[in-house]
Amino acid sequence: MTGSGERAADTADREARRLPGVRGFAPWPPQGAPGSPKKEGKALRRSVPRAAHSALDPDAGRPDAVTAVLESNAGRIPELIPLRVGRMAAGPFAFLRGSAGLMAYDLARTPMTGIGTQICGDAHAANFGLYGDARGDLVIDLNDFDETAHGPWEWDLKRLAASLVLAGRETGADEETCRAAARDAAGAYRRTMRLLAKLPALDAWNAIADEELVSHTDAHDLLGTLRRVSEKARSNTSGRFAAKSTEPVAGGGRRFVPAPPVLRDIPDAEATAVALALEEYLGTIGEDRRPLLARHAVHDVAFRVVGTGSVGTRSYVVLLLDHRGEPLILQVKEARPSALVPHLATAGFPVRPVSHEGRRVVLGQQRMQVVSDILLGWTTVEGRPYQVRQFRNRKGSVDPAALPADQLDDYGRMTGALLARAHSHSADPWMIAGYCGKNEELDEAVAAFAVTYADRTESDHAHLLTAIRTGRIAAETGV
């Protein structure tokens, strides 16, 4: 038992730790100096006027487009590089998708408020989509985080706006429609950030439920497209992929059927290394999910090419079967350093140390999404970092470059709102809302930037095509 002297000492120790605050205790977590984030954000307009965001000044040191592509190919699988170049050559919008690093170079030389948040780093219009939650319901959000980092909120918004202009041009929309889509994306971002700032913090975190998203952004013309995408997404599952891409093997089980160059066999030693890496992966997901994976056994591993910017990175699909032979497919995808890293310091944002690139991707995704894949984690295969996630988890997406012109601005408003929600998880929405304000000055500036940057991207794409024709860089098309 504790004596009276020990009890008195414990009481004195607790009293010594008491700090000023409610009933003598300091607030938790510790707060900074008192102030108004809204006023701080508004004050930033003096040093960085909102109209300044239209600027895109030429930079003599900018690498040409082909040099940038060649540099971004470093460390990729050599035989897949022509496929990556071919996909980027498909059009200016595709070029933008594969050149996040080049745009980061440009954005690092544009006006910034200095307000940081977790950014996607590659928030182009095709990186939003549908996916299934733990109960199989569909949610819509940002869905690609390979380049995620702590950085300027403006970078994501400007990349989204520029991509909408390029997508609209590709689908044949007139210039005013393309510009309006970019302007509406910025306007939806601004209005949504203001809405989130006014809500209680807990409500704001989960705000703009997906069933309310269309009404919130006045995207009613997009309803038919979203319904079609949703119907397709519901059947986009591991089971369906396994039915098309695997075959039974003697003695039970299944294996992947090669479909080169997209899906191919790998040597046994490589497959074993990937399978063994799942043990490390299990330690990165919640303990409550481990029994679910324990009810599956690994049956096969194959290499599968993904994306546009990701082509040439190492990416595997792992086939697991449960006791009934029902499939679960995991994607084990190489996590390279964010293409933004070399440019964040130029922009005045310190680069945070990264212990594992797969962990960076996963934590960035979880910070930005309202709902994330329950099997999201990371691992290491033969010394390289990877992220792990479900493959074909009821995923679906709108192709912005195939939208009718009258739906492009709806899509811009929807994605702008989703981007604001994602940013508000790690930045004070009042500070960004205070800067953005109530009028359309920022919207117009971002739209002007988007048009100018779309022009620059079309020029970059043209240089890439010339380099392909002259043999400076190899490209494989049609795959």
C-alpha positions, -999 to +999 in steps of 0.1 A: +000+000+000+010+036-006+019+056+025+006+091+033+040+106+025+041+090-010+005+102-016+014+138-006+044+137-030+023+124-058-002+152-052+025+178-051+040+164-084+006+166-101+001+202-088+035+211-102+024+199-136-008+220-136-007+249-161-029+279-165-061+271-184-096+258-179-098+246-142-060+251-140-051+229-170-036+240-203-057+234-234-049+204-254-033+203-278-011+233-269-023+264-288-001+290-304-004+327-299-040+340-301-050+353-335-075+349-362-066+325-391-092+343-412-075+377-407-041+362-412-052+347-445-068+380-456-037+399-447-017+377-471-035+394-500-013+425-494+019+406-502+004+381-527-026+397-544-051+372-556-048+385-592-011+376-591-020+339-595-025+345-632+013+349-636+034+323-655+067+340-663+093+324-686+123+310-669+156+307-688+167+277-668+136+256-675+145+222-689+130+215-723+101+190-724+122+161-737+150+166-712+124+166-684+109+134-697+143+117-700+153+128-665+120+115-651+127+081-667+158+076-644+154+044-624+125+030-644+126-004-661+143+004-694+122-018-717+090-001-704+102+035-710+092+036-747+057+026-735+056+055-710+068+079-737+042+066-761+014+071-736+025+107-729+027+114-766-010+105-770-020+142-765-012+173-744-035+161-716-016+128-714+017+147-715+005+168-685-004+136-666+031+123-670+050+155-662+042+164-626+078+172-620+081+196-649+049+215-638+063+216-602+094+233-616+071+260-632+048+263-601+078+269-578+084+301-597+048+314-594+033+335-566+024+316-534+009+325-501+031+302-480+002+283-466+011+247-466-011+216-465-009+179-476-012+182-513-018+154-539+010+167-560-007+154-591-043+167-588-051+166-625-087+161-635-083+123-642-070+117-607-105+118-591-126+088-591-149+063-574-139+034-552-155+012-526-155+017-489-154-011-463-191-019-468-189-018-506-206+016-509-191+040-535-173+072-526-157+097-548-125+115-540-089+120-551-074+086-558-037+089-568-011+100-543+023+090-558+035+126-556+019+136-523+039+159-500+035+189-477+034+218-500+015+249-513-022+245-518-021+266-549-001+239-568-029+214-567-055+239-576-036+252-606-027+217-618-064+208-617-074+240-635-048+236-663-058+199-668-095+209-673-085+233-700-065+206-718-092+180-713-118+204-727-097+212-758-092+175-764-129+169-764-135+198-788-149+223-764-145+260-773-121+282-754-147+299-733-160+266-721-125+254-712-117+286-694-151+284-675-143+249-663-110+261-648-127+292-633-155+271-619-131+246-603-113+275-585-147+290-575-159+257-561-127+253-542-130+288-527-167+284-518-162+250-503-133+261-482-154+289-468-183+265-461-159+241-443-144+269-422-179+278-409-187+242-397-177+226-365-143+209-370-157+174-367-185+181-391-162+198-416-139+167-416-166+145-431-185+172-449-199+171-484-213+136-483-212+121-518-249+120-522-249+158-516-219+165-538-238+171-570-262+196-553-234+213-535-215+220-567-246+224-589-233+196-611-267+182-622-257+179-659-231+154-647-256+131-631-261+107-660-223+103-665-218+097-628-245+070-627-230+052-657-195+053-641-210+041-608-227+012-624-195+001-641-175+006-609-197-017-589-186-046-610-150-036-612-138-060-585-110-085-578-135-112-587-142-099-622-105-092-629-096-127-617-123-143-639-108-126-669-071-127-661-065-160-642-070-197-650-073-228-628-042-249-622-040-286-616-045-296-580-066-265-572-060-228-571-055-203-600-027-184-617-025-153-638-027-156-676+000-135-692-011-106-715+021-088-725+032-062-722+006-051-696+005-084-676+034-108-676+050-137-657+080-131-634+107-154-623+100-175-592+126-158-571+110-124-579+075-137-571+088-152-538+104-119-528+070-101-533+051-127-514+075-127-485+073-089-484+036-092-474+047-101-439+062-066-434+030-052-450+008-068-424+026-048-397+015-015-414-023-021-414-046-021-385-046-052-362-083-056-368-077-062-405-051-089-401-075-118-395-092-109-428-059-114-447-051-145-426-081-162-442-064-159-477-035-177-492-011-164-519-015-183-552+004-162-577+022-130-584+026-112-617+039-079-631+013-054-643+020-021-660-001+008-646-010+044-654+007+070-675+032+087-652+038+054-634+047+033-664+082+019-660+080+016-622+078-018-606+042-029-600+029-063-591-005-080-586-008-107-560-036-132-562-050-144-529-078-169-525-100-176-495-113-210-483-140-209-510-116-200-538-129-164-539-102-140-550-087-109-534-060-091-555-035-068-539-014-043-559+022-039-547+034-008-564+069+008-563+069+041-544+095+065-558+104+098-542+078+125-550+086+144-582+079+176-562+108+172-538+135+190-559+111+220-563+096+224-528+128+240-514+128+265-543+093+274-533+104+280-497+088+248-483+113+226-463+113+190-475+103+167-447+125+136-441+109+104-455+117+071-438+099+050-464+084+063-497+055+038-495+046+051-460+047+086-474+022+077-500-001+059-477-001+085-449-006+113-475-036+094-489-051+089-455-046+125-446-065+137-477-093+112-481-124+110-460-124+072-465-094+052-475-089+016-486-090-006-454-060-027-467-038+003-475-002-003-463+034-004-474+064-028-476+099-033-490+108-057-518+145-063-524+154-030-509+128-009-528+098+007-511+063-001-522+028+008-513+001-020-511-036-016-517-066-035-530-066-039-568-099-031-586-117-021-554-149-010-573-129+017-590-144+039-616-135+072-631-148+099-654-126+106-684-126+144-685-112+144-720-144+126-732-170+147-714-196+166-734-188+204-733-219+211-712-206+188-684-170+201-682-178+230-659-199+206-637-169+183-634-147+213-626-169+224-598-171+189-584-134+183-584-127+217-570-149+210-541-133+176-534-099+192-535-109+218-509-122+191-486-089+172-490-068+202-483-089+213-453-079+181-434-043+194-429-046+232-433-068+256-414-097+262-438-103+297-423-068+308-433-072+296-469-108+309-470-097+343-456-072+346-484-095+334-512-123+357-501-159+361-514-154+376-548-142+359-580-108+376-582-089+344-575-111+323-598-103+346-627-066+346-620-064+308-618-084+304-650-060+328-668-031+308-655-047+275-666-051+288-702-016+300-703-002+268-689-023+247-712-007+266-741+027+258-726+019+221-723+007+219-759+041+234-769+059+208-747+039+180-762+047+192-797+084+191-788+080+156-776+064+145-808+093+161-828+118+142-806+100+110-813+100+116-851+137+125-852+147+095-831+159+115-801+136+095-778+119+061-785+081+056-781+058+026-783+023+035-791-011+017-792-006-002-759 
